[in-house]
Amino acid sequence: MTEAFLGFLAVFALAFLRIPLAVAMSISGIVGLGLLRGWTPAFASTSQTIFETGFHYVLSVIPLFVLMGNFVSRAGMARELFTAANAFVGHKRGGLAMASIIASGGFGSICGSSIATAATMSRVAFPEMKAHGYKDTLATGAIASGGTLGILIPPSTVLVIYGIITETDIGRLFIAGILPGIVAILCLCMAVVFITWRDPEAGPPAKRFTWKERLAAIRGVWGVALLFALVIGGIYGGVFTATEGAGVGAAGAFFFALLRGSLSPRVLMEVLIESSRTTAMLFTILIGAMIFTNFINFTSMPGDLRDFVLQFSPHPVMVVVMMMGIYLALGMVMEELAIVLLTIPVFFPVIVGLGFDPVWFGILIVTIVEIGLISPPVGLNLFVLNSLLPEVKLSTLYRGVWPFVIADVVRLGILIAVPSIALLLPSLMQ
């Protein structure tokens, strides 16, 4: 237990000195293994981890889904999704904010990135809400919170990383995110309803669309629906694996962008470079986490932590609640991916030992990451919006996002209380 604690302390100290997280975890893991097992086994284990991680077939899902997300971002599908959602709910109070949340859910189903979803919707939805007199607090809060749906509704890079670290089936994790994603959209829309009930001027109604216009708007999102059905339907039906589905999705997104005239040689090169850069970043962090995980597994920390937690909470569900409370606190002061990579090696053995389904716990982890992405003061989505919308003060973003943070906490409670929301669809897979 002492060795693991010193290892975590070393990671935090190095991170505080602005050493990249991947490097900090690698150094702490190598030094820890060297002191516990000897330097020759430590270096041999590290080289094997780097080799196996780099050549892991399942990991090819990451660059393929990243590439898919970048292609659909260039294809202009987000605007069509927003138009379709606006056609049905835009005439209600706060309707444009709800439309941005719904559209973010649709865009997340073919993107897989929270940052990309929030950035794209800020360009599509924010000007529309401003034109209709929406307050900045509601407009930015809806976009920031809606952006987090990009990592819950499949495909999701966070679920891929969780699946690799815990050796949980990625296809089952993807399917498990669908119903919780719908619950998330409903909870966030209810937050909009609450805000506009307290302050009707925050989100005045827009024009009402005719049914003819609504049907025309729905026809505009056929590309998104087809791509989602092809990838997730194929995985759910057992036609192909998650990795194969990622390849199909990337190819489909490429052809959609090509047919829409969105891909010039320069744009294609930008997409490939951006995808390569993102993939390299994720792989480097993941390798560092795997090295640090090897060190943690040689300590007594997982078993000691389990015994410690059970001593105070004999009911297994209360153990999960305590863990979620720790995650919520960490999410307010740390970067979300760092939290996941540092804590999963410690908490996951406890969850498995208590008999909980790792798929369900994976959905809870993603939900926690979503909350962290919009929790002041270090919510990443807030800083993305702050950079893209310089006319909106950061303090305004902080005020606007709190009702949505509360809605997400309520959603987390629902998922803990009703695990079947996450486990129903995976249980029906072939």
Phi, psi and omega in degrees: 000319180296318180299316180295319179298317178294327177295314177297319179299321179294319179298313181295321180295316179295320178296322179296330177277011177067026170279133182308144185302318181300317180292319180298314180293321180296313180299312182297319181293316181294313180297317179299314178296321180298319180287330182276319189243348185108153188287323180296310176299326181295313180291324178295317178296320180295314180296324178293320178297316180298315182295311184294322179292316181294330183253013180290123183300318183298330182292344178295347177294331183294303180297329181291317179287327174298316178297318178301314180297321179291325178294314183290332176296324180280342186277354177076024182287336183297320181296321179292322177296316180296318179298318180294316179294320179297326181298333184259329185238354185298334183281353179272163174297128184074012185298322179293325176294318176295323178297322179293324178292314179298316179296324177296321176297317178295318180292323178297334181289348178232009183242301178088005181234129178291316183296315180296321180294313180296317181295317181294315182290334177295325178283331183272311191268325186299314178300324180293317180291321178296321180296334180262011174084020178291145174286147183299326181300311181291316183299310183287325178298318179294319181291316181296315181288321177297327179299330181294341179296342180297338181254002177253306178289125186297149002279155184220124178292327179294319177294325177297312181296318177299315181298322180290316181295319185263358182059040176262142182301120184291324178300317178294323177296317179300311182296325181295337183280351186291303182295316174300330176295320177294318177299321179297316179300317180296317181295317180293322177294325176294328175296320176297317178301317180296316181298314182285339174289321178284326183220086183303333181284350180293328182214078181295153181293150173261188184288154178270131178274148173282164180295328177296318179291325179294316179296323178295322179293322179296320180298338181285347183254019182298327181296316179297313181298318181295316182295316179296314181297323181294313184284301185288322177298321178294320178293315182296321182277358179078015180290320176211166181282175178298322180293316177296322177297324177295321177295317178297317180296317180296318178295316179298317179295323177299314182291325176297312180296323180293314181293333179274002179073024183268353186246098168271165177305322180293316180295319179300317179296320178297318179297316181294319180293316180297318179295319179296318180296315179296317180297315179299320179298312182295319180295319180297315178296319182294318178297316176300319179294321180294322177296316180293324178297319177302320178295314181300321182294340179269000176258174180266010188299313181303314180292318180296320180294319178300312180298322181294314182294318181294333179297326182261339182226088182294337179275125185304321182297326179294332175296316178297317179299318178297318179298316180297324176297320177296317179297318180298319179294317180294326182295341180276347184230353183231160175288139193294316181297324177297319179299313182299312185292329182278329188260334182303316178300335181271313187278328187298316177301328177295315180298313180295319179298330179276356176089012179279153180286126180295334177294315179298316180295326177298320178293322177297320180297315179297320178299318177297318178298320178301315180297318179296329181292340180238010180271122173297151006263355187244022178299121187296321180297328179294321179287329175298312179294323180297326178282327181275335181237072185296342180285347180261123181290151179297325178296326176294319177298318180299315181294321185288336189270344186300317177301328180284327174298315179298318178299322179291324177294320175299317179299319177301317178298321179296316181293327176290319183287329184234079181299336183297339177300321180272335189259352184296305183295317177300328180291341181264357181294149179288000000 
